[in-house]
């Protein structure tokens, strides 16, 4: 059964709260995004594993952007069903690293 829009929004709210309050989790999260040595596919797998180990549902899509001249960021997307509209939707969460000095 597909997740509802409400379930996905609660999932994203939990992730946002966890990143704000849990320093070790945030450090692991940022290390995966900022790692320029590992291939992108490996970092995506690491991000999925980190989210699953922290009790989050596996996202539909994880995209990591860390190109030269670009602020490193991750976009985590979940597919869901909006029960009111009776349509499939995609809800995304973007986390961007703060640029250094």
N, C-alpha and C positions, 0 to 999 in steps of 0.2 A: 504494500500500500504506500502510495506517495505521501510525503510530508505535507501538512497544510501550511499555508502562509503564516499562520500564527505560530506554529511550532518552529518554523525557520527563523522568524523574527526573534523569538525567545532564545534560540540557539545563538544567534548573532549578538544579542544583548549579553548573554552569558560570556561569550568570547571577549567582548569589549570590556566587561567588568573584570574578567580574569587577567587580561593584559594590563589593566590599570592597577590592580591590587596585588598580583602575584609576581614579585620581582624575578625569582628564578625561572618561572615559566616565560616571562617576557624576554629575559636574557636568551634563553634557548630559541625563542621565536625570532628575535632580532639576529642572532648568529646565523640561523639558516638563511634568512633574507640577504644578509650582508656578505655571505661567503662567495667570493669570486673565483675560488680555486675549483670547487666542485661543479660538475656539469648541472645544467638546469633541471634535467630529468631526475637526478639524484636528490636535489634540493626539494623538488615537488614531493617525492616519495618520503623524504624526511619530515616535511611539513604535515603530510597526511598522517604519518605515524605519530608525530607529536600531538596532533589534535585528537586522534583516537585514544592514545594513552592518557590524555587529560580528561577523557570522558565525553568528548564531543562526537557527534555523528560525522561520518566521513563526508566531506563536501563533494559536490558533483564535479566541481572544477577548481583547480588551484593554478594560478598564474603568477610567476615571479618575474619581476622586471628589475634588472640590475645592469643596465647597459651603461657604457661610459657617458658621462655628462648628464646622467639621469639619476634622480634620487631613488635609491632602492625601495621597492614596495612589493606587496603581495596583494592579490585580489582573490578572495575566497568566495565561491559562488555555490548556492544551493538551489536546486529546482524544487518547486512546490506547486500545490494546487490551491488556487483561491476559491474557496467554497461559495462566496457570494457571487463572483463573476463566472464561476464554473469554467475557469481557464487555467492553463499551466503558466506559471510565472518563474522568473529567475531573480533571486535576491542576492546581492553581493555585498561584501564587506572589504574595504580597502584599508590596509595599514601601511603607512609610509614612514620610513626611518627619518629621524631628524638629521638634516645635513650638519656635518661637523663644522668647526670654526674655520 
